[in-house]
């Protein structure tokens, strides 16, 4: 099945141009929403991603209507790759159903891997530097300086879709319980939990 997705950033814009282009491209069902680029929650996009299945295709008008940032775009494209869902961008003539277009998925997968490796390398470098200097200043509430570096990296990796086990291995975190503690302290929602950034009492 071919799905379309459209988005505008402000209330004074309309979706007609995108909708017409998506219909002309053969979209059988179109998800449209009006949300600002700064808002993370996009209910129509979430509904679309929950509905697509292997072999489906998602069509967008422009990449800027699909992702809100480079990181967001990388994460979205890798979600489609994992689901084996094709992607078409009309303004960029991008179509992953073609041999040439499938190279796009390889590029985004490589970018995601590069981002993960950079996060880990920077975290290790920060830990090494912190140990070399020794503890500077008082203990940060809830986490030591070393643990805070790991928690920050863990948050980024977790929100990028990495598994708990993989994050523990990459950051040398001893247990899932410790990882969950780090994530909660960084305000990360885990499963159905709703948490806010706070220190242990």
BAMARLUM-243691 format. One record per residue (C-alpha): x, z, y. Coordinates in Angstrom, 3 decimals, m for minus. Layout:
REM BAMARLUM-243691
SEMAR X Z Y
SEMAR X Z Y
...
//
This chain:
REM BAMARLUM-243691
SEMAR X Z Y
SEMAR 0.000 0.000 0.000
SEMAR 1.166 m0.764 3.542
SEMAR 0.833 2.054 6.073
SEMAR 1.406 1.926 9.830
SEMAR 2.582 4.692 12.113
SEMAR 2.361 4.788 15.899
SEMAR 3.118 7.399 18.523
SEMAR 3.140 7.712 22.293
SEMAR 4.844 10.505 24.175
SEMAR 2.459 11.278 27.015
SEMAR m1.268 11.565 27.427
SEMAR m1.463 8.759 29.979
SEMAR m0.170 6.162 27.502
SEMAR m2.379 4.371 25.002
SEMAR m1.739 3.284 21.450
SEMAR m3.450 m0.114 21.645
SEMAR m0.261 m2.189 21.805
SEMAR 1.239 m0.486 18.762
SEMAR m2.047 m0.504 16.877
SEMAR m2.542 m4.243 17.435
SEMAR 1.028 m4.990 16.278
SEMAR 0.615 m2.851 13.154
SEMAR m2.686 m4.497 12.254
SEMAR m1.138 m7.936 12.708
SEMAR 1.660 m6.865 10.338
SEMAR m0.894 m6.243 7.603
SEMAR m1.123 m2.445 7.649
SEMAR m4.032 m1.251 5.517
SEMAR m4.105 2.265 6.996
SEMAR m2.657 3.368 10.323
SEMAR m1.676 6.869 11.434
SEMAR m1.577 7.309 15.224
SEMAR m0.838 10.302 17.428
SEMAR m0.045 11.366 20.970
SEMAR 2.685 14.003 21.092
SEMAR 5.679 14.497 23.330
SEMAR 9.131 13.757 21.952
SEMAR 10.125 17.411 22.428
SEMAR 7.471 18.684 20.013
SEMAR 8.648 19.027 16.450
SEMAR 5.204 19.144 14.858
SEMAR 3.645 15.737 14.264
SEMAR 0.571 16.252 12.084
SEMAR m0.186 12.549 11.604
SEMAR 3.381 11.840 10.502
SEMAR 3.256 14.796 8.106
SEMAR m0.017 13.466 6.677
SEMAR 1.509 10.015 6.236
SEMAR 4.617 11.319 4.469
SEMAR 2.430 13.414 2.163
SEMAR 0.321 10.382 1.252
SEMAR 2.913 7.670 0.588
SEMAR 4.011 7.029 m2.959
SEMAR 6.749 5.027 m4.648
SEMAR 6.338 1.322 m3.876
SEMAR 4.430 1.860 m0.607
SEMAR 5.638 0.543 2.741
SEMAR 5.634 2.179 6.184
SEMAR 5.601 m0.080 9.252
SEMAR 6.429 1.027 12.802
SEMAR 6.595 m0.849 16.081
SEMAR 9.901 0.597 17.336
SEMAR 12.434 3.078 15.944
SEMAR 11.868 5.284 19.002
SEMAR 8.249 5.712 17.884
SEMAR 9.418 6.798 14.417
SEMAR 12.275 9.225 15.111
SEMAR 12.707 11.558 18.084
SEMAR 16.507 11.732 17.824
SEMAR 19.353 10.325 15.747
SEMAR 19.259 13.355 13.452
SEMAR 15.493 13.124 13.076
SEMAR 15.763 9.423 12.280
SEMAR 18.403 10.044 9.612
SEMAR 16.291 12.754 7.982
SEMAR 13.144 10.605 7.975
SEMAR 14.884 7.564 6.526
SEMAR 16.410 9.625 3.741
SEMAR 12.993 11.087 2.910
SEMAR 11.694 7.548 2.452
SEMAR 14.730 6.650 0.363
SEMAR 14.097 9.652 m1.900
SEMAR 10.433 8.659 m2.283
SEMAR 11.367 4.987 m2.885
SEMAR 9.177 3.944 0.033
SEMAR 10.024 0.772 1.965
SEMAR 10.373 0.757 5.760
SEMAR 9.705 m1.994 8.288
SEMAR 10.444 m1.874 12.024
SEMAR 8.818 m4.792 13.808
SEMAR 10.870 m4.838 17.026
SEMAR 14.201 m4.659 15.183
SEMAR 13.309 m7.058 12.350
SEMAR 14.275 m4.294 9.908
SEMAR 12.755 m4.608 6.449
SEMAR 14.119 m2.589 3.526
SEMAR 12.120 m4.739 1.106
SEMAR 14.774 m7.432 1.530
SEMAR 18.315 m7.279 0.087
SEMAR 19.763 m7.199 3.601
SEMAR 17.313 m4.536 4.718
SEMAR 18.154 m2.286 1.785
SEMAR 21.614 m1.914 3.272
SEMAR 19.934 0.113 6.023
SEMAR 19.093 2.872 3.554
SEMAR 22.709 2.950 2.430
SEMAR 23.841 3.371 6.014
SEMAR 21.430 6.230 6.684
SEMAR 22.378 7.937 3.421
SEMAR 26.045 7.690 4.426
SEMAR 25.280 9.114 7.871
SEMAR 23.456 12.062 6.312
SEMAR 26.390 12.762 3.998
SEMAR 28.793 12.506 6.925
SEMAR 26.702 14.987 8.906
SEMAR 26.649 17.472 6.015
SEMAR 30.385 17.204 5.462
SEMAR 31.055 17.653 9.181
SEMAR 28.899 20.793 9.267
SEMAR 30.756 22.291 6.313
SEMAR 34.191 21.356 7.681
SEMAR 33.393 22.808 11.108
SEMAR 32.045 25.984 9.532
SEMAR 35.150 26.448 7.385
SEMAR 37.379 25.780 10.399
SEMAR 35.431 28.335 12.432
SEMAR 35.679 30.937 9.672
SEMAR 39.417 30.358 9.341
SEMAR 39.935 30.703 13.076
SEMAR 37.797 33.857 13.226
SEMAR 39.771 35.456 10.400
SEMAR 43.076 34.525 12.055
SEMAR 42.020 36.185 15.306
SEMAR 40.502 39.176 13.620
SEMAR 37.202 40.623 14.716
SEMAR 36.700 40.151 18.446
SEMAR 34.346 42.523 20.266
SEMAR 31.572 44.542 18.687
SEMAR 29.619 43.598 15.613
SEMAR 26.783 41.213 16.339
SEMAR 23.455 42.838 15.405
SEMAR 22.295 41.729 11.975
SEMAR 25.277 39.537 11.103
SEMAR 29.037 39.679 11.373
SEMAR 30.734 36.865 13.274
SEMAR 31.737 35.196 10.010
SEMAR 28.245 35.513 8.557
SEMAR 26.696 34.190 11.775
SEMAR 28.759 31.000 11.463
SEMAR 27.554 30.563 7.908
SEMAR 23.963 31.284 8.929
SEMAR 24.064 28.624 11.643
SEMAR 25.429 26.035 9.202
SEMAR 22.915 27.093 6.538
SEMAR 20.034 26.585 8.975
SEMAR 21.141 23.038 9.764
SEMAR 21.688 22.140 6.114
SEMAR 18.371 23.685 5.043
SEMAR 16.415 21.815 7.726
SEMAR 18.176 18.610 6.653
SEMAR 16.563 18.892 3.229
SEMAR 19.415 20.265 1.125
SEMAR 18.549 22.474 m1.854
SEMAR 19.174 26.205 m1.760
SEMAR 21.665 25.973 m4.616
SEMAR 23.610 23.190 m2.899
SEMAR 23.814 25.122 0.377
SEMAR 25.071 28.232 m1.428
SEMAR 27.751 26.146 m3.123
SEMAR 28.790 24.262 0.027
SEMAR 29.050 27.398 2.170
SEMAR 30.239 29.736 m0.588
SEMAR 27.254 32.052 m0.201
SEMAR 27.072 34.444 m3.146
SEMAR 23.331 34.514 m3.776
SEMAR 20.038 32.911 m2.803
SEMAR 18.896 36.265 m1.450
SEMAR 21.782 36.276 1.028
SEMAR 21.005 32.708 2.065
SEMAR 17.341 33.588 2.678
SEMAR 18.463 36.527 4.815
SEMAR 20.629 34.208 6.908
SEMAR 17.773 31.732 7.330
SEMAR 15.278 34.409 8.328
SEMAR 17.678 35.799 10.919
SEMAR 17.938 32.285 12.363
SEMAR 14.174 31.943 12.615
SEMAR 13.740 29.461 9.778
SEMAR 10.384 29.165 8.051
SEMAR 10.901 29.480 4.289
SEMAR 8.088 28.108 2.177
SEMAR 4.820 29.540 3.459
SEMAR 6.537 32.276 5.450
SEMAR 6.389 32.347 9.223
SEMAR 9.452 34.108 10.619
SEMAR 11.075 34.572 14.008
SEMAR 14.727 34.951 14.845
SEMAR 15.590 38.638 14.743
SEMAR 18.254 41.036 13.560
SEMAR 17.983 43.447 10.675
SEMAR 16.747 46.834 11.718
//
